[in-house]
Each structure stands twice: as C-alpha cells, then as structure tokens.
Amino acid sequence: MAQAVQAQAQPGSAQQDTNAAEPPIIDDEEFDATIPPIDPDAPLGTVEDWDAEQAQLEAQAQAAGEPSSATEPMLPRLPDEPEINAPLGPIESFDVEPFDESRYTEADDSVARSVRYSYRIEGLDSLQEAAENTEPRPDGARSIRARFEELSALDDGDGKASNGAMVSARMLEDQQLLADLLIGECFYDATVNGAIEFPESGTGPLVVVLTASPGPCYRFGSITFNAPPVEPADLISRNFVPTLGQPIDAERVLAAEANIAVALPQAGYPFAQVGQRDVLLDPETETGDYTLPVTPGPRSSFGDILTRGSTVFDADHISKLARFEKGDLYDSRLVDDLRKALVATGLYSTVAVQPQQTGVEAPGGTQYADLAVDQEAGPARTLAANAGYGTGQGIRAQGSWTHRNLFPPEGALIVSATGGTQEQGASVTFRRSNAGRRDRAVELSLSALRSDFAAYEAFTGRLAGRVSYYSTPIWQKPITYSYGFELLGTNEQDFNFTTGQRDRRTYYVAALPGQITWDRSNDLLDPTSGFRLSAQISPEASLGSGTQFYGRGLFEATGYYPVGDNIVIAGRARVGSIYGADRADIAPSRRFYAGGGGSVRGFGYQELGPKDPDNRPIGGRSLVEAAAEVRYRFGNYGIVGFIDAGQVSTHSTPGFDDLRYGVGIGGRFYTNFGPMRLDVATPLGRRPGESRVAIYISIGQAF
C-alpha cells in the first residue's frame, strides 16, 4: 500500500517534494523506545493495576518538572457508582413483555391496500400550435396521450400501489417517458415536472400531476449525407423521405435511415453501411442540421455461387433456382428470393446466402460479389395426410410418404394411399422438382384406383407422365403450363340403353393432356382482385372394340373484385366439350359431370346431367357451369354467400336451356396455408332423389 501511495505522489507538484524533504518530528528509533515490551504469555492486568501505573507515571513526570497537563488523562475519571459495581440480578426479576409485530405489519398492509391514485397530464395543448403550417405535422396531444398510455407505469398500475414510494417511483419513470415521447417528436427542449397532490380531506386517492413544457418543434434546417458518389447520383437522397422544413421526428428519421440501408443493396451496393447520425440544434432558429455518414462500398454485380457446410445442392443446381445471371447488377431482393426458393425445397434445416467481396472487376465498372450459400441438411422424408367430405362423394382421406431427395438433386419418390367410402387406391410417383429450371417439374406415376360412385363403378390402372411449369406462393407466375401423356386400362360399369341393363366394359385410353393458365390475380391461395383464364385440351384415343379418336376441351375463367376492405365479389364460368365420339364409346370416367363442392354446390357429386331409368347419372359430352360469391372477411374468419348454376348435356355443343341452380352459405377460417372451407347449400327447384341440403368441407376457396 505504501508503494501505491508513493507511486501516486511522484507525479505531484513541487510543494509536495519540499514537504517530503523536511526531517521527521520523531524518528523510528525514538518511537520504538516509547513502546513498552509486550509479553503475549503474561496475564492481563486489572483496572486497579492500570490506575496505579498511571498515578506512578504522573508522579514521575511532576518530579522531573514536566507540566502536569502533559500527563492529564484525555477523559475525566468517572465517579464510582455502586449500581455499576453490583452484580446483575436473575432474568426472572426483569419485567419483559414479548414484542408483537403483527399489529404493525397488519397496519402496514392496511395502509398498502389503501393507497390509491390517479394521474393527469397538463401542458400538451400547446402541441397544436407547434403543428400549424407543417407537413407532415407532429403528433398532437391526443396521439401523445395514446402512446403514453400504452407504455405508462402509472397507467399499468390501474391506480393501485403498495405504498407511496411506489407511486413516486412510477411518477419519475413516467416523467422520463413523457419527455422521451416529446423529444422523439421534435420537441427537443421538452421538460416534464411531476408532483403528487394529496386529498384535502385526508382521505381519497392521490393525484399525480405531470406538467409538460414541450418547447419549440425543431425542423430540418439542412440535410447532408457524407458519402462518396453513387449511381444514380440521387440514390441516397431520394430514399431519405424527410425534407427541409419538416419536423425532426425520430421515428421518421429512423425509418428513412432504414430505407437507405435497404435501398442501397437493392441497387447494386451489397456492402453498404449507414453510420451514426449527427444533429446540431440551433435554439435561435429552432432548426437542426442533420448529417448522416454513409459508406456504400463497391458497386457490385452477381458473381459465382459458393457452397459451404453440409451440402444439399451443388452450385450448379443452386444457380438454376436463381432468378439472375452472373454479371447482373446486384439486387438483394433476388438474393432473398433465392434463399426462399432453397427453403421451399424442404431439404434444409438452415440455409443462409451472404455476399462476399472479390475485388474482381465486372461489367459496367462494377465488382463481382460472390454468393456464399451456407447449408445445413434437414430431414428428407415426410409423412402427410389430408381428408375431406362432400355430399355424394362421401368421406375421402389420403396419406403419403415422400423422400424428397432420393435421386439427387430433388428427385423425390412419393408413395400414397387413398381410402374413403367411395374411393380406394394407391400410387407411386417419381417427381424431379426444379428440373432444368426453377419451378419446372417432371413426373412419372403409376396408380391403381377403385371408384364406386352413382355415375359409375370403375377399376382403373393408370400410367402417366407430365412436365409442368407451375406457380408457388414465393413466385406466382402470369403464365403456367403442363403437358404429358396418360395410358389407362379401366373396367367400368355403364348403362346400356339398347339392352336396358348395366354392363361392364373394359376401355383402353391413350391421351396427351395439356393445360395453360394466364393468371393475373393478386394471390395464389386466396385472391381478392384480378382474374384467371385457363384452357385444358386433351386429344384421346379409346381402344378396344374399335378405335375412337376424340378431343376433350375445358375452358374456365374466374374473376375477383374487391368492394371495400373486407368484401370481395368472385365469379367463375366453365365450359367443356367432347368432340369426335359418341357418349357410349367414351369411358364413363372420361365423360363430363356436374355437381359437388368444386362444381355446382347444392347437388351431390356428379349428380347433375342426363340419367338412366334408375335415376343414376350417366355423364355427357358438354358442360356449362357458373358461380358467384360474396366473401366477407373479419379477422381470421369469413362468411360467404353464393349461388351456383350448371348443367351437363349429351350433345357436344354446350346448352343453356336446362340450367340448375344451388344457393348456400359458407364459413371460412383463414390459416397461414390458406382458408379452410365449410359450405352448406340447397338446390333450387329440387327434383325427386335430390338431397335437400348438401355439405362440403375442404381446404381452399371454391375457386
């Protein structure tokens, strides 16, 4: 410790050095000689011995001629008191009353429960004057009060506190809160004082008064960006929304700075950094000079894709998912899109995409920025199930097992089974996703299915292949398509009008189905505006007892029109036709039918159209359907009123002379994967054999 003190004294003044050189008043040897020897083994003396020793020392000092004051005791001798020298009596002789603290704690609890308070804010009326002739205007008193109530400790306490100290603590906390809210608006000189008013009668709640003095509203006097030149030259300034003369609103300033940090990477600056702002306030002019340092970094173009970690895909396959080419100007939105596409494969537990500087010159005076894809493989196998119910279609459940990367990259094997009251089957499908380009799939499937509907009973084996380019929630495309082939062998029961009986017949069908869709709707799963146009064309050949060539065509249009914020009017029209073959030469499962949850609600599945003498539908060669819905949504719930119309004809030319109508109401529960649907409908002009009420449960809107 002495060394530490000396070390601290060394850099002192000259006066300290002079004092250190003076000789000591008493040296160490003389000091040690005055200390009597101490024997730790000797017994302690009594008070009487100490008094005698002190008297002897005093007599020696007087004999030596020293002043008596030098040896006078510092404290006067206390007179002898007999009570002090008397021994203590037994404890039973003392009158001791036990201390009962319960009455004090109960009283404290009573006081704590009785502390009530209210609060009020004064001095905010001047905010309206400060907002005059300013666009955008700073928040007024009402908005400040509303935000204060959301965060206030006094307000959260609901007018109750354990004691007065707690009320005072809440008041101090809310003083700072109110001051921060005012400063955050533009009132940088704001002060808030707090006081507690006690009730005059001595009873009643306390009143906490917060008195605000907002002061002037400071406005932008200048806006400066300390940054090197960028392209375009106004890239930074145009993304900073506040302008000169507007209030220096903290929220708007933070939002504007965040906007710069987002806009620069979208315009070729992936390594941009926004520094710490500086605001110099001038009380005389009530303005502030705002300065923001920005380091944009090198203007960059997309470079190579690098893979790291537990590799799921190589760089070549990842490049197929990207919506940019090497040399394109860097855009962070396209990087985010690539990351989402990787996540959508379902093969990652975690994946991140980060730009890296290379310093290599790229086209247009830019530098290449490589993309490092950090991968961590996730489980590749999935079990899935879904179920639904429809009047006439019964209960239908489907389960599947999928290995999404059994044949890399993204070569999936899907094994599924279907069970229900009227359908049973199984299938095996090979599917390669993102085949050669993003969102293009190649499928090959083999299936066996038994169907037992009122229209027909069929045992069908099917081999099919398809190439499709489809929309996803990540990337909804204006044009999608599919094309492929189908080979079917199906044994089906059909009514023979010549014999008047239901006969079984085996059909062999080869088809080349194709579809194209033009989608201008605003959402894939739950559209609220726009339209969709779709066409399906399938040249087919029916083999067996003679070869029949015919074509199936189906055209559909849907539209969505918003009426206000929560109401959407939706409509659908569908027309289909089969040319080139008689109805009897077409397998019953390949004919057109109407009725059901995805067709004309109010009727059973495949119930509409021509029927046999047993009142069972036999299908037709043309189809007409239409539907209109009014969809009202409130929160995660919705109500839908609808009217459907449709009919099936034995002729190949669609007819409109015998349309049937169904009306109903439905409920919707909106989830993150789409709405769940429950519709209840009834047919208009119900005929014998038709149900009074039809119920449909499924996922997704009707159209």
BALOKE-657789 format. One record per residue: x, y, z of N, C-alpha, C in turn. Coordinates in steps of 0.1 Angstrom, whole numbers, plus 5000, padded with zeros to 4 digits. Each point is the difference from the previous one (the first is absolute). Layout:
BALOKE-657789
XYZXYZXYZ ...
END
This chain:
BALOKE-657789
500849885000499250125000500950125000 501050005007500950125001500650024986 500349904993500650024987498950064991 498849965001499050064991499850155003 500050035012499950155004501250084995 501249945001501250074995499950014985 499649904993499950014986499050104996 499050025007499050104997500650145003 500850015010500550135004501250054991 500749924993501150044992499750104990 498849994992499850104990499350135006 500250025013499450125007500750134997 499650105008500650144997501350015008 500750124998501350035007499850015015 498850055004499750025014500149875007 499549894994500049875006501449955001 500950034991501449965001500750075012 499750135002500650075011499649945014 498749975001499649945013500649875003 500249924989500649875002501550015005 500750114998501450015003500250055015 498950055007500150055014500349885009 500850025011500349895010498849965007 499849875005498849965007500150065014 498850015006499950055014500649905010 499849884998500549895008500549894991 501249955002500549904991499549865005 500349904992499549875003500649945013 501350025003500649945012499350065012 499850135001499450065012498649965001 499349984989498649955001499949865005 500949914996500049875004500449995015 500950095005500450005014498950035010 499050084995498850035009499049895001 500149904992499049905000500549895010 499249975011500449915010500149864994 500849915005500049864995498849935003 499549924991498849925002500349865000 499549935011500249865002498749934997 499849934989498749944997499649905010 501049945007499649905010499650055014 500350135002499750055013498550035002 499549985012498550025002499750154999 498850034997499550144999499950065014 500350135001499950065013498650055003 499750045012498750055004499950154998 498850055001499850145000500850085011 500049945012500750065011501550014997 500649894994501450004996500350124991 499150024990500250104990499950145006 499150025010499950135007501250035008 500649895006501250025008501150044992 500149934988501150034991499950144994 498850054998499950134994500350115011 499749975013500350095011501550015002 500749894998501550005001500650084989 499549984988500650084989499850155001 498850035006499750145002501050065011 500349925011500950055010501450024995 500449914991501350014994500150124991 499050034993500050114991500150135008 499350015012500050125008501450025006 500649895004501350015007501150054989 499849964988500950054990499850144995 498950065006499850144996499150024988 499449904994499250014988498650055004 499450074992498650055003499149895002 499150025009499149895003499049984989 499750104992499149994989500449904990 501349975000500549914990499649865003 499749975013499649875004498649995004 499250104999498649995004499349914991 499149925006499249914991499150074991 499849954988499250064990498550005004 499649905008498650005004499950015016 499150075005499950015015499649875006 500549985012499749875007498650015005 499349894997498649995004499949975015 499050065006499849975014499649855002 500349955012499649865003498550005002 499449904994498549985001499849865006 499449995011499749875006499249914991 499150064992499149914991500949944989 501050074996500849954989500849885005 500550015013500849895005499249885005 498750035002499149895005499849894989 499949885005499849894990498650004994 499849954988498750004994499149905007 498750035001499049915006499549904990 499249905005499549894991499050064990 499949944988499250054989498550005003 499749915010498550005004499650125007 501050085005499650125007499750124991 500349984987499750114990498649984995 499350114997498750004995500150014985 499949884993500250004985498749964994 499550094991498849984992500449964986 499549884995500449964986499550104990 500950024989499750104990499049944989 498950064998499049954991500050094987 500749954990500150084988498949994990 499049905003498949984991499150134998 499950075011499150124999500650104992 501450014999500650094991500049964986 500249874997500049954986498550014995 499149975008498650014996499650144997 500550095008499850144997500650044987 501349954998500650044987499349944988 499549885001499249944989498750084998 499450055010498850084999500350134993 501250065003500450124994500349974985 500749894997500349964986498849994992 499049935006498849984992499250134998 500250095008499250134999500650104991 501349974995500650104991499449994986 499350114997499350014986500550134994 500050004987500550124993499350024987 500150114994499650034986501150094995 499950034987501050094994499450084989 500750114998499550094988501350064994 499950044988501150064992499550144997 500950105002499750144997501150054991 499650104992501050074992500249954986 499149914995500249954987499150084990 499250095004499250074991500850094990 501250035004500850094991500549924988 499949875000500549924989499250034987 498850045001499250034988500550134994 500550105008500550124994501449974993 500749905005501349974994499949934987 498849944998499849924988499550084989 499650125002499450084989501050024989 499449994988500750034987501349914998 499849885005501149904999499549874994 500649964989499649874994501349914999 500049885005498949945008500150075014 498850015006499950065013500549905011 500650065011500449915011498749955007 500249905007498849945007499450105010 498750005000499350095009499949945014 499350085009499949955014499349875001 499049984992499249875001500949884997 500950014989500849894997501149985010 500650115006501049995010499449935013 498750045003499449945012499849854997 499549964988499849864997501249925001 501150054995501349925000500550005015 499850115007500450005014499249895008 498749994998499249905007500549864997 500549974988500449874996501349965009 500850105003501349975007500150045014 499050075005500050065013500149905012 500950035009500049925012498850035009 499650135001498950045008498749944994 499950004987498849944994499949855002 501249934999500049865002499649965014 500350095010499649975014498650005003 499150054991498650005002499650085012 500850105004499650095011500349945013 500849895001500349935013501550005002 500450015012501549995003500149945014 501249945003500249945013500250115010 500750114996500250115010500350124992 500250115007500250134993501350004993 501149935005501250004992499949944986 499149904999499849944987499350104991 499150085005499350104992501150104995 500850045009501150094996500949954990 500449875001500949944990499349994986 498749975000499349994987499950144994 499850105009500050144995501350044993 501149975007501350034994500249934987 499649874999500249934988499150064988 498850045004499250054989500450154996 500650075010500650134996500949984988 500949905002501049984989499349954987 499049915002499349954988499450114992 499350095007499350114993501050094993 501150035007501150084994500549944988 500349865000500549934989499050014988 498749985003499050014989500050144994 500150105008500150144994501250024992 501249965005501250014993500049924987 499449895001499949914988499250064989 499150095003499250074990500850114993 500550095008500850114994500250115011 499549985012500150095011501249975009 501150044995501349965006500350085013 499350115002500250085013498949965010 499349894998498949975009500449965014 499350055010500249965014498749965005 500149915010498849945007500250015015 499150065007500150005015498949925005 500349935011499049925007499750055014 498849985004499550045014498949915004 499949985013499049925006499150095009 498750004997499050085007499349905010 500050045013499349935010498650055002 499149915003498650045002499950105012 499250104998499850105011499449945012 499149914998499249945012500849905007 501249964994500849905006499649864996 498949984993499649874994499850024985 500149894993499850004986501349984993 500049984987501249974992501050114999 501249974998501050104997499950034985 500450124996500050054986501450034996 500549934990501350024994499850104988 500750115001499950104989501350014993 500049974987501150014991499850134991 500950105002499950124993501150014990 499650004987500950004989500250144995 501250044997500450124992500749964987 499249984990500649944987501150094994 499850135001501050094993499850004985 500950054992499850014986500249874993 499449994988500149884991501250034991 501149925001501150034991499849934987 500450074989499849964986501349984993 500049934990501349984992500450134994 501250055004500650124993500949964989 500649885001500949954989500049855001 500249934989500149865000501349974991 501049935006501249974994500449865001 500449944989500549865000501550004997 500849955009501449994998500349864994 500050004986500249884993500750034987 500749904995500650024986498949994990 500350044988499049994989499549864998 498749994997499349874997499350024987 499549884995499350004987498649945003 498950074996500050144996500350095011 500350134996500650095009499050035012 498750004998499050035010499549875007 500749894999499649885006499850015015 500950075007499950015015498950115003 500150114994499150115004498549974997 499749934989498649984996499449895009 500849925007499549905009499950055015 500450135002499850065013498850094999 498949965006498750064998499950145006 500450035012499850135006500750114991 499450125000500650114992500250125009 500650104994500350135008498750065005 500050055012498850065006499149915007 500249874999499149915006500649975015 499149965009500449975013501149895001 500950015009501049905002499449895009 499249924994499249895006500949885001 500349955012500949895002499649874992 498749975001499549884993500250014985 499750124994500150024986501550004996 500950055008501450004997500549865000 499749925010500449865001499549924988 498750024997499549934988500750044987 500350134999500750054988501449944999 500749995011501349945000500049854997 499049935005499849864997499749984985 499250104995499749994986501350014991 500950095004501350014993500749875001 500149945012500749875002499449894992 498750014996499349894992500250034985 499950134997500050044986501449984993 501050035007501449994994500349854996 499849905008500249864995499149964989 498950074999499149964989500450074987 501050095000500450084989501549974997 500549895004501449974997501050025010 499650035013501050035010499849905012 500449884999499749905010500850025013 501050085000500950025012499850145006 498950064997499750145005499850005015 500550105007499850025014499650145003 499050025009499550135004500650035014 500750115001500750045012499050065010 500650065011499350075010499750144996 498750045001499650134996500550115010 500150124996500350125008499050114997 499450055011499050104999500550125008 500250114994500450135007498950095001 499550025012498850095002500450145002 499250094995500250155002498750055006 500150035013498850055007499550134995 500850094994499650134995499149984988 500449924991499249984988499049885001 500149925011499249885002500149914989 501249984995500349904989501149915004 500249904992501149905003500749974987 501349995001500849964988500349855002 499449924990500149865001501149954990 500949915006501149954992500049855002 500149924989500049865001501249944991 500949935007501149944992499549874994 500349984987499649874993501349954993 500349875002501149944993499449894990 499850044988499349914991500849874996 501350015000500849884996500050004985 500749904994500149994986498649964993 499750064989498949974992500349864994 499049905001500349864998499049944990 500549904994499249914991500149865006 499049914996500049875005501249924995 500749935009501149924996499649855000 501049925005499849865001499249965013 499449885000499449945012500949905006 500250025013500949925008499249925010 500349875002499249925010500949975012 499450005012500749975012499149925009 500649935009499249925010499649874995 498949945006499549874996499350024987 500749974989499550034987498849924996 498950064996498849944995500050004985 500250124994500150024986501450064997 500549974988501250064995499750144994 501150074997499850144995499250004987 500249904991499349994988498549995001 499549925009498649995002499450125007 500850065009499550125007499950124990 500950004990499950114990498749984991 499449884999498849984993498850065008 500150025013499050055008500050165000 501250054996500150155001499350064988 499550125003499350084989500950114995 501349975000501050104995501249924993 500750074992501249944994501350075005 501149934998501250065004500350124991 500350115007500250134993498950095001 498849955005498950095002500350095012 499450135000500250095011499449935013 500850015011499649945013498750065004 499149925005498750045006499749915011 499950055012499849925012498649935000 499050054992498749945000500149864992 500949994990500249884993500849905009 500850055009500749915009499049945010 499150095005499049955009499149894993 499750034988499249914992500749864999 501350004997500749884999500049925014 500250075010499949945014498749935002 498950074997498649955002499849874991 500650014988499849884991500849885006 501150025005500849895007499249955012 499450095008499249955011498849924995 499450054989498849934995500249864996 501249964997500349864996499749915012 500050055012499849915012501249925004 501150024994501249915003501050075009 499750115005501050075009499450015014 500949995010499750045013500350155002 501150054994500350145000500850024987 499850124994500750054988500150155000 501250054997500250144999500850034988 499750124994500750054988500650135003 501350024999500750125003500950044989 500150134997500950054990501450015005 501049984991501450015004500850094990 500850095004500850084991501149924994 500250034987501149934993501150094995 499650134998501050094994500249984985 499349914994500249974986499150094992 500550064989499350094992498949934992 498850065000498849944993499550114990 499149964991499550094990499450135006 500050114992499450125005500750075011 501349985001500850065011499749955014 499449885001499649955013501149895004 499849945012500849895004499149885002 500549884998499349885003499849985015 498849965004499749965013499549865000 500949915005499649865001498949985011 499249894998499049975010500449875007 500250015013500349885008498749945006 499749884996498849935005500449915011 499750035012500349915012498849915001 500349874999498949905000500149905012 498949975005499949895011498849924996 500349874996498949914996499049975011 498849994996498949965009499549864996 498949965007499449874996499450004987 500249904992499549994986498749924999 499649945010498849925000498850075006 498849984995498850075005498949905000 499250005010498749945001498950104999 499049994992498950104998498749934999 498950075004498749954999499050114998 498949984993498950104999498749924999 498950075003498749945000499050104996 498849954995499050094996498749924999 498950084999498749944999499150084990 499249934992499150064991498849924998 498850065000498849924998500049944986 499849874999500149924988501449954998 501050065006501449954998500449935013 499450025011500349945012501250055006 500549925010501350035007501249954991 501050084999501249974993501250045007 500949915003501350025007501149954992 501150085000501249964993501250025008 500949905000501350015007501149974991 501250065002501249984991501350005008 500949934995501450005004500950054989 500850095003500950074990501450005004 500949964991501450035002500450104989 500250125004500150114991501450014992 501049925005501350014993500649864999 499149904996500549864999500949994987 499750084990500850004988500550154998 501150045006500550145000500250044985 499850134997499550105010498550014998 499350005012498550015001499249904992 500649884999499249894995499249935011 498750015000499249955011499349884996 499849915010499149884999498950025009 498749994995498850025008499249884999 499649945011499149895001498850055008 498849984994498850055006498949904999 499150015009498849925001498850085003 498949964993498750075002499049905005 499250055010499049925006498850085002 498849954998498850075002498849914998 498850065002498849934998499749964986 500650084990499749974986501349994991 501250025006501249994993501149935008 500749914994501149935006501149984989 501350035004501049984990501450025006 501049994991501450025004500750054988 501150075002500850054989501550015004 500950004990501450025002500450114989 500750105005500350114991501550045001 500650014989501450065000499850154995 500650095008499950144996501350075002 500550074989501250085001499650144999 500250075012499750145000501150094995 499750124995501050094995500949934990 499349934991500749924990500550094988 501350045000500550084989499750155002 499050035007499750145003499150015012 499950115006499350025013498549984997 499349925009498649985001499549924987 500949924994499649914990500149865006 499049924999500049865005499749904990 500749885001499849894992499549895008 498849944996499449895009499849884991 500149885007499649884994499349925011 498749964998499349935010499349884995 499749915010499349874997499049995012 498749974996499050005011499049904996 499349955011498849914999498950065009 498850014995498950075007498749924997 499349995011498649954999499150115004 499050034991499050115002498649945000 499250045009498649955001499150125002 499650064989499150125001498749964994 499050095002498749984994500149994985 500950084994500250004985500649884995 501049945006500749884995500849945011 500349874998501049935008501149964991 501250025004501249984992501249955007 500749914994501349955004501050054990 500950095004500850074990501549995004 500849964990501550015001500450114991 501050085005500450124992501550015001 500650034988501450044999500050134993 500750105006499950144995501350075002 500350094992501250085001499650154997 500750095006499650144998501250095003 500150114992500950105002499250135003 500350075011499250115004500950125004 499550124997500750125005498950075008 500250025013498950035009500350125008 499050065006500150115010500249955014 500750075008500249975014499650135008 499849995013499850125008501250095000 501249954997501150094999500050084987 499749934989500050064987498849964992 499050095001498849984992500250054986 499949914990500350044987498850034991 500150094991498950044991499649884991 501049924996499749894990500549875006 499249905001500449875004499449904990 500649885000499649904990500449865005 499449914993500449855002499649934988 500849894997499749914989500549865004 499449904994500549865003499249904993 499949885006499349894994499349925011 499049924995499349915009499749874993 500249895006499649874996499249935010 498749974997499149955010499449864995 499949915009499249894998498949995011 498850014996498950025010498849914997 499649935010498849924999498950075007 498950034992499050095006498649954997 499150045008498649964999499250124994 499249974990499250114993498749944996 499050095000498649964996500049994985 499549894995499849974986498650034996 499750104993498650044996499449904990 500849934993499549904990499549885008 500749955010499549885007499250045013 500250125004499350055012500649955013 501349964999500749955011501350075002 500649985012501350065002501149894997 500850034991501049904995501450055005 500949915001501450035002500849994987 501050104999500750004988501450055004 501049954993501450045002500450104989 500550115004500550114991501550015001 500650034989501450035000500250144993 500550095008500050144996501550054999 500350074990501350074999499750154997 500650085008499750155000501350085000 499950124995501150105000499550135006 499850005013499450125006500950125001 499550124998500850125002499150115006 500750095007499250115007500950135000 499350114998500750135001499150095008 500650095009499350095008500650135000 499250104998500450145001499450065013 500950035009499650045014500450155003 499050085002500350145003499350035014 499849905008499550025013501150055010 499650055011501050055010500549905010 499449885000500449905010499749864995 500949915002499849874995498949925008 500050015013499149925009498750075003 500050135001498850085004500050134993 499750004987500050124992498850095004 500350134999499050115003499950094989 500850004990499950084988500649934988 499750044988500649954988499149894994 500649924991499349894993500949894996 499449894996500849884995499249954988 500849964989499449934989500849874998 499349894998500649874999499449924989 500849924992499549924990500749865001 499249894999500549875001499549934987 501049944993499749934987500749865001 499249904996500649865001499549924988 500849984990499749904989500149865006 499049924997499949875006499649894990 500449885003499749894992499449895009 498849954997499449895007500249884993 500849905005500349884994499149885005 499949904993499349885005499149954988 498750015002499149964989499950114990 501150014992500050114990500850125007 500650084991500850115005499250134997 499950085011499350134999500950115004 500150104991500850125003499150115003 500350075010499150125004500950105008 499550115002500750105007499150065012 500750025011499350065012500550145002 499250095002500450145003499250065011 500750075009499350075011500650145002 499250105000500450145001499450065013 500850075007499550065013500550145002 499250095005500350135003499550045014 500950065008499650045014500450155001 499350085008500350145002499750035015 500750105005499950055014500050155000 499050055007499950155000499750045015 500950085005499850045014499050125002 499249995009499050105004500350055014 500850105001500450045014501249925004 500350015013501149935006499849855003 498749965003499849875005499049924991 499550054989499149934992500549984986 499949884995500549974986498849934993 499850044988499049934991500949914990 499749875000500749914992499049934991 500549974987499249934990500849904993 499349904995500649894992499149964989 500649974988499349944989500849894994 499349884997500749894994499249944989 500749964989499449944989500849894995 499449884997500849884996499349934988 500849934992499349934989501049884996 499349894995500749894994499549984986 501050014991499649984985500649884995 499349934991500649904992499549865004 499249985010499649865004498750015007 499249894998498749995007500349985015 498950035008500249995014500249865004 499449904994500249865003501449954997 500750064991501449964997501050075009 499650085009500950075009499949935014 501149975006499949945013499350095010 499149945008499250095009500950095009 501249965004500850085008500650124992 500049994987500550114992498950104995 498849985004498950094996499950125009 499250094997499850125008498949985010 500250055012499049995011499950145007 498950025006499950135008499349975013 500350095010499549985013501149965010 499950075012501049975010500750135005 500949985009500750125006500850084991 500649944990500850074990499250034987 498749985000499250024988498850085003 498849945001498850075003499649955014 500250095010499649965013498550005002 499649925009498549985002499649864995 500949944991499749874995501149915004 499749874999501049905004501149994989 501049935003501249984991499549934987 500250064988499749954987498549984998 499250075008498549985000499350064988 500550114995499350074989500249934987 499150034990500149954987499149884997 500249944988499149894996500149885009 498949935002500049885009499349884993 500349895006499449874995498649985006 499349904996498649985006500149985016 501149965005500249995015500350135006 500050114993500350135005501550025004 500849924993501550015003500650084988 500950105003500650084990500949914990 500050044988500749924990501150094993 500150135003501050084995499650054986 500750104995499750064987501350054993 499750064988501150044992500250165000 499250075008500350145001499650055014 500550115004499950045014499950165000 499150055008499950145003499950025015 500850095005499950035014500350155003 499450065010500250145004499850015015 500750095006499850025015500350155003 499450055010500350135006500049995015 501050075006500150005014500250155005 499550025012500350125008500749965012 501350045001500949955011500250125010 499649985012500350105010500949945011 501150075002501049965010500150095012 500149945012500250085012501149935008 501250055001501149945007500349874993 500149895007500349874995498849924996 498950064999498749934997499350074988 499149934994499350054989498749944998 499150074993498749954996499850024985 499549894993499850014986498649964996 499450084992498749974994500249974985 499449904995500249964986498849954993 500150004987499049944991500849944989 499749874997500649924989499049964990 500449984988499249954989500849914991 499349904994500749914991499149904994 500549934990499349894994501049924991 499749884997500749914992499049954989 500650004987499149964989500749884993 499149924993500549894992500650044987 499750134996500550054987501450065003 500850014989501350055001500050165001 498950064996499950145001499350045013 500750085008499450045013498650064998 499149975009498750065000499750075013 499050104998499750085012498550005003 499349904994498549995001499549945013 500949925007499549935012501050025012 500450135003500950025010499349975014 500849945009499649985014500850095009 499350055011500650095009500049955014 501150045007500149975014500550135008 499550025011500350115009500549955013 500850095007500449965013500950105007 500549965011500850095008501249925006 501150065002501249935004500750085011 500949935007500950065009501449974996 500950105004501449984997500850035013 501049925001501050025011501450024993 500650115001501250034992501249965008 500949924994501249965006501250054991 501249975005501250044992500249924988 499349894998500149924988498850014991 499050095003498850014992498849995009 498850034995498850005008499449855000 499549975012499249885001498550034997 499449914993498750034995498949905005 498950065003498849925004498850074992 499449934991498950054992498849925002 498850065001498749945001499150054990 499549924991499250054989498749914998 499150064992498749924997499750034985 499449904994499750024986498750084998 499950094990498750064997499249924990 498749995003499249914991500449865002 500149955012500549875003499149894994 500649904994499349894993500149875008 499249904997500049885007501449945000 500549955012501349945001501150095004 499750134999501150105003499950045015 501150025006500150035015499550145002 499450025012499650135004501250095003 501049945006501150085005501349924996 501050084995501349944997501150075008 500949935005501150055009501449974994 500950105000501349984994501050055010 501049935002501150045009501349974993 500950104999501349994993500950115004 501250014993500950105002500150094987 500050135002500050094988498750054997 499950114992498850054995499449914990 498750024997499449924990500650024986 500550124998500750044987500750135002 
END
